[in-house]
Amino acid sequence: MVTIRMMRMGKKNRPVYRIVVQDSRRKAGGAYLEALGHYSPLEKGENLVLDVKRVEFWRARGAGISAAVAKLVKLTVAKPAV
């Protein structure tokens, strides 16, 4: 099954996460099908970039979504447009 999940990047004590579409049988840091965005929890301001249209594309094709990414998608969709 294909899953949308976060892949940890960055330095020690400075996490940066890449939101990726990946086969669930692969290890978390392994090869992925597509990168959908990134999340930097320690940054101020605009710390989340996510392509919601591509998330919906993969969800429509049966991809699962992790709980953490589901929360981030919910935050992105709820953001007021500027």
Helices and strands as residue ranges (DSSP letters): E 2-11, E 14-23, E 34-39, E 48-50, H 52-60, E 64-65, H 67-78
